[in-house]
Amino acid sequence: MVGIFVSGYLGLSGTLGAVADAIAYAIAISILIIAFDYIFGWVERKTIAKIQKRHGPTFAGKYGILQNLADFVKLLSKENVVPKNSDKLLFLSTIPIMLALSIFLIFLLPLAPTLLETNIGLGILVIFVLLSFMPLIIFANGFGSGNKFAAISAQRSVVMLISYELPLIFVIAAAGMLANGYNIADIVNAQSQWWFAILMPVGFVVFFIAMLAELERTPFDIREADNELIAGWLTDVSAPYYTLALFLDYTRMFLGSLLIAILFLGGWNGPLLPPVVWLLLKAFIVSFFIMIIRATMVRMRIDRLLRFGWIWLLPLSLLNLILTYVVFIA
C-alpha cells in the first residue's frame, strides 16, 4: 500500500526499500490516529450535546470543527507545573509512555490483508500482554503525583482493570478456538462467512463490556469522580500533559474499537470496498456506539463495578468458553 508505493516510486529495493516502507507505513498510521482523535473528539462533543439538548462547539470553524484545534493551541500555550511533592520522573513519563504503548499496539494490528508484514504469530495474545501493562503505568502515575486523591484513583483503576482482564482473556481463548489459532489474519479469515459476534454472542457482549472497562470509558470511568477524587490521577496534570491525556483517551478508544472489529465483526472482510475501508468503517461504528453509551449512562459505583465483573462477567466468559468448545470443537 503506502509503503509499497513509496519504495516503488523512489526505485528503492532490498533493505533500503524495506526501511522506506516501514517509515511510510508509520507515517500513514500516525496520520490516521491523529485524524481519528481529532474528528471523534469533535463528534463526541457534538453527539453528547445533541443528546443533552445543547449546541456543543459552534463558533470556531463551521459547526465548531476547529474548536479542538483552538483548545489544543490554548492548552499547549500554558505553563507546565509539576507538583512539589511528586516524583518528577514518574509523573512526567507515565502519560507519554501510555500514549506510545497505545500507538505501538495500533502499529502491530494489520489493517488489511496486504499489510500482513505487521502481523505476528500470536498477534492477539501479544497485543493483550502489552495492554496488561496499562494498570502498572497508571498506578505509577498516581503514586508519583504525591497526591492522595490521585493515588486512590490509580488504585481504583488498577483494581478495576485487573478484574476485567480475566473475562477478556477467556473470551480471547474462545475466539482462538474458533479460529484455530491466535494469529490476527487467521481470526479475520475464520469470519469470512460468519462473524464471531454471531457465533458467540455472549462472548461478544462480555468482551465489549470488558473492553469499555479497559478503556475506562463510561460507565467504568471511576478514575475520576467530582465528589470524591476530583479528576483522579489527572488532578495535578497541567494543561500540556492534559492535552496528551485527552489524546491518549481517544487513541485507546481507537485501539479498542479496532480490536472489537477484528475479533468479532469480521475485520477487513466485506464486499466492494477496499479491506482497510471495511475495517475502519466497523471501528468507527463501534467508537460511535461507545460515545452514545457515554452520553446516556452514568458512572458505576466502585463496589458494584467490581461485583459486576467478578460475579457476572467472569462466569459468563467461562460459560462462553465452554459453549464454544462443546458446540464448535468437540
N, C-alpha and C positions, 0 to 999 in steps of 0.2 A: 504494500500500500504506500503510505507516505515515504517510508524509508527506502523501499524498492525504487520508487520514482526518483528520489533524490540521488541515490547512488547510480542509477541508470543514466540520469540526466547529466551527472558530472563525469560519467565514464569511469567510475571507481570500481575496483574489484578486490577480492581477497579480504585481508584483514582491514584495510582502509575502508573498503565498501561496507563491511560489517559495522565498523565504528560509525560511519555516516548514517547507516540505517538505524542504529541504536540511538544516536543523537536526535535524528529526525523523529523517531517514534516517541522519545521522551518529550520533545518539544510539542508534538501533536497532543499527547495525553495531558501535558501541563496546561495547554490552551483549553482543552476540553474541561478540565477540572475547574479552571478559573471561570470559564463561561457558565458552567453549571452552578457554581457557588453564587455568582453574581445574579444570574437570571432567577434562580429559585429563591434567593434571598428576597428579591423583589416580588416574585409570585406569592411567596408565603405571606408577606406583609399585606398584599392586596387581598389574598384569599381570606385571611383572618379578619381583615377589616370588613369585607363583604358579608361574611357570616355574622359578624357582630354589629352590623348596621353602621359601619363607619366608612370614611372615604379612603383611609390609608394615605400613602405618599401621593401628592398631586402636583406640587409646584416645580420640582427640579426635573425638567425634561417632560416629554409627552407622557401623560399618565404616571408621572413620577418615576420614570425609568432610570433617571440619573440620580435619584436620591441615595442609592447605595454608594455611588461614586463620591457624592458630596460628603456622606458620612465617613467614608474611607479616608478622604483627604483631611477632614476635620480631626479624626482620631489620631492619625499619624502625625499631625502637626503639634500635638500636645506633649507635654513632658512625661518621660517615663520615670515614675517614682518607685523606688524599691523600699519595702518596709525595713525599719531599723533592726528589728529582731529576727529577720528572716535569714535563712541560709541562701545567700545570693546565688550561688551556683545552681542549686536545686530549683530555686524559684524562677530563675530566668531561662533555664534549659528545658523544663518539662513540657511546656506547651509547644515549642518548636520541635521537640523530639516526637511528640504525639502526632503533630501535623506531618512530619517527614515520614513517620511509620505508616500513616494512613495513605499518603501519596504513593509510597513504595508498594503497598499492598494492591493499589489500583494498577500499578505498573505490572504486577505479576499476573493480573487477570487478562487472558486473551479475549479481546473484544470481537473477534471474528475468526473463522477457521483458517484464514490466510495469515493470521498472526500467532500461529502455534509455537513460534520460537520463544514466546513469552510463557508458554505452558510447561510446567514441570510435572514430574511423575506423580507425586502425591500432592498435587497442587492445592486441593481444597483443604487438606489437613495442614499443610504448611501455612496457608492463609490464617487459619484459626489458631494455630500455635502462636504465630506472631501477634494476632489480635489479642491473645490472652495476656500479653504484657501490658495492655492498657490500664488495668486496675493498679498494677505496681507503679506505673508512671503517675497516675492520678494521686495515689497515696503519697508519693514523693513530693508532689506539688503542694498538697495540703500540709504535710509535715514541714516542708521547707519554708512555708509562708510565715511561720511563727505566730499565726492567728488561731485561737482555739475554735472559732467558728469554721474556718477553712479546714482545720484538722478533722473536726467532727464530720463535716460534709464529705471529705475524702474517704473517711472510714465508712460512711453510709454507702457511698458509691461503690467502694471495693466489695462490701458485703453483698450488695445487690448484683454486681457484675458476676461475682463468683457463683451466686445462687442460680443465675440464669444461664451460665455457661454449660452446666451439665445437661439440661434439656437440648441445647444446641448440638452438643456432641452426639447425643443419642439419635437425634434426627439426621445428622450428617452420616452416621453409621448406617441408618436405614436407606438413605439416598445412595450410599456407596454399594449397598447390597443390590439395589435395583439396577445400578449402572455397571455392576461387576468390577468396580474399581473406583479410585478417588481422583483420577485424572480429570481435569475440568472438561477437556474435549470429550472424553468418554461419557461424562454425565450429561453433557448437552446432546450428544449424538443418541443417547438412550431415550431422549424425549422427542425424537423425530416424529413419532406417531401420537403419543400421549404424554402430556405434561405430568411431572411428578405431583403437581398440585391436585391433579385429578386422581392419580393412582393412590396417593396417600394424603387425603385432605386433612386428617388430624395432624400429621406431621407438618404440613404447610402452615396451619393455623398456629401450632406451637412454635415453629421456627420464626414466624412473623412477629409474634408477641415477644419472644425471647430476643429477637434482633432489635426491637424497639427498646428493650431494656439495655442491651449492649450499647446502643447509640445514645442512651439517656434522653430519649425523646418522650414527650407526654404520652401516657400518664406516669412514666418512670423517671421523670426529671427531678429526682429527690436530692440532687446535688445542691439545689438552691431552694430556699423557702423563705419568702419575705418575712414571715412572722417568727421564724426560728433561726435561720442561718444566713440571713441577708442574701448575698449572691453565692454562698457556699465557698468552694475552693477558688472561686474567681473574685472573691470580695476585695482582695488587695491588689488585684491586677490593674495596672494603669492602662490608659487609652490605647497605646500602640500594641501592647500584648493582648488587650481585649479584642482588638481587630483580628489578631491571629486566632484567638479563641473562637470568634464567630466564623472565621474561615474554616477552622477545624471542625466545627459542628456540621457545616454543610458538606465538607469533604467526607466526613464519616457517614453522613446520610447517603451520599452518592455511592460510597463503597458498599453500605448495607443494601441499597436498592439493587446494585449490580449483582450481589451475591444471591439475593432472593430471585432475581430474574434468571440467573444461571442455574440455580439449584431446582427451581420449581416451575418456571414459566417458559421453559424451552430454550433459554439463552438466545442465541442468534438465529435459531430456526424460524423460518417464515417465508411466505411466497412473495414474489415480485420485487420487494425492496432488498437492497444490499444487506448482508448479515449484520454488519455493525449498526445499521439503522434500526433493525429489529431489536437488537439488544438494548440500545439506548432508549428506544421508544418504550419498551417494557420497564426499564429502570425509571424513566421519567414518570410513568403512570404510578408506579409504586411510591415514588417520592411524593407525588401529589396526594396520594391517599394518606401518607404519613402526615402531611400538612393538615389535611382535613381532620385527622384524629386530634392533632394539637389544638385545633380551633374549637373542637366540640367536646373535649373531655377535660376532666380536672385531674390534678396530681394525686396519686395514691399515697396513703399514709404508709410509713416505712414498715410497720408490723404487718399490715395487710399485704403489702407488696411482697415481703419475704414469704409470708404464709401462702400466697398465691403461687409463687414459684416452686416451693418445696412440696406443697400438698396437692396442687393441681397439675402444673406443667410437667414436673418431673415424672409422675406416674403416667401421664398421657404420652410423654415421649417414649417411655418404656413400652407402653401398650402399642404405640405406633411401630416400634421396632419389632415386637413380637408378631404383630399382624402382617407386617411386610414380609417377614421370613415365612410365616405359615402360608400366606396367600400366593406369593410370587416366587419363593425359593424352594420350599420343601416339596 
